[in-house]
């Protein structure tokens, strides 16, 4: 049996990688979106770990709701990226401020 601390350490490593991806990369919106998705997945991993450890399915059910929100967020984010690329021919974060109407 693998101890719970190993899983929590893996989840914290994933969260810190995604946090570094957001703060170190301030230009490319696609990499920021991927880092945000990785952050949500590390949080979901924590819910699954604690749900399995406590023998309760509530954490795993909560993960399904979070995954639906993540799917909607990524679809809207990718639509914004497509509109940004069509208008400005780049996906830099600085160009989003120029889309104000």
C-alpha positions as CSV (number, residue, x, y, z in Angstrom):
1,X,0.0,0.0,0.0
2,X,1.4,3.4,-1.0
3,X,1.2,6.0,1.8
4,X,-1.1,9.0,1.3
5,X,1.8,11.4,1.7
6,X,3.3,10.2,-1.6
7,X,0.2,11.1,-3.4
8,X,-0.1,14.5,-1.7
9,X,3.6,15.2,-2.6
10,X,2.8,14.4,-6.2
11,X,-0.2,16.6,-6.2
12,X,1.8,19.5,-4.6
13,X,4.5,19.0,-7.3
14,X,1.8,19.3,-10.0
15,X,0.3,22.3,-8.4
16,X,3.7,24.1,-8.1
17,X,4.6,23.3,-11.7
18,X,1.3,24.8,-12.9
19,X,1.8,27.9,-10.6
20,X,5.3,28.4,-12.1
21,X,3.8,28.0,-15.6
22,X,1.3,30.8,-14.9
23,X,3.8,33.2,-13.3
24,X,6.8,32.6,-15.5
25,X,4.9,32.7,-18.8
26,X,2.9,35.9,-19.0
27,X,2.9,36.2,-22.9
28,X,1.3,33.0,-24.3
29,X,-2.3,32.6,-23.3
30,X,-2.4,29.0,-24.4
31,X,0.3,27.9,-22.0
32,X,-1.4,29.9,-19.2
33,X,-4.7,28.0,-20.0
34,X,-2.8,24.6,-19.9
35,X,-1.2,25.6,-16.6
36,X,-4.6,26.4,-15.2
37,X,-6.0,23.0,-16.3
38,X,-3.0,21.3,-14.6
39,X,-3.8,23.2,-11.4
40,X,-7.4,22.1,-11.5
41,X,-6.3,18.5,-12.1
42,X,-4.0,18.5,-9.1
43,X,-6.8,19.8,-6.9
44,X,-9.0,17.0,-8.3
45,X,-6.3,14.5,-7.4
46,X,-6.4,15.7,-3.8
47,X,-10.2,15.2,-3.7
48,X,-9.7,11.6,-5.0
49,X,-6.9,10.9,-2.5
50,X,-8.9,12.1,0.5
51,X,-12.1,10.5,-0.7
52,X,-10.3,7.2,-1.1
53,X,-8.5,7.6,2.3
54,X,-11.7,8.4,4.2
55,X,-13.8,5.7,2.3
56,X,-16.3,8.4,1.2
57,X,-17.5,8.9,-2.4
58,X,-18.3,12.5,-1.9
59,X,-14.9,13.7,-3.0
60,X,-15.1,11.6,-6.2
61,X,-18.5,12.9,-7.0
62,X,-17.3,16.4,-6.4
63,X,-14.6,15.7,-9.0
64,X,-17.1,15.1,-11.7
65,X,-18.7,18.5,-11.1
66,X,-15.3,20.2,-11.2
67,X,-14.4,18.4,-14.4
68,X,-17.6,19.7,-16.1
69,X,-16.6,23.3,-15.1
70,X,-13.1,22.7,-16.4
71,X,-14.5,21.4,-19.7
72,X,-16.7,24.5,-20.1
73,X,-13.8,26.8,-19.1
74,X,-11.4,25.3,-21.6
75,X,-14.0,25.5,-24.4
76,X,-14.7,29.1,-23.7
77,X,-10.9,29.8,-23.3
78,X,-10.1,28.1,-26.6
79,X,-12.9,30.1,-28.3
80,X,-11.4,33.3,-27.0
81,X,-8.0,32.2,-28.2
82,X,-9.4,31.6,-31.7
83,X,-11.1,35.0,-31.8
84,X,-7.9,36.6,-30.6
85,X,-5.8,34.9,-33.3
86,X,-8.2,35.8,-36.0
87,X,-8.2,39.5,-35.1
88,X,-4.6,40.0,-34.1
89,X,-2.7,37.0,-35.6
90,X,-1.0,36.3,-32.3
91,X,-2.0,34.8,-29.0
92,X,-0.2,37.2,-26.7
93,X,-1.9,38.2,-23.5
94,X,-1.1,41.9,-24.1
95,X,-3.3,41.8,-27.2
96,X,-6.5,41.0,-25.2
97,X,-6.7,44.6,-24.0
98,X,-7.0,45.8,-27.6
99,X,-10.2,43.9,-28.1
100,X,-12.3,46.3,-26.1
101,X,-15.2,47.6,-28.1
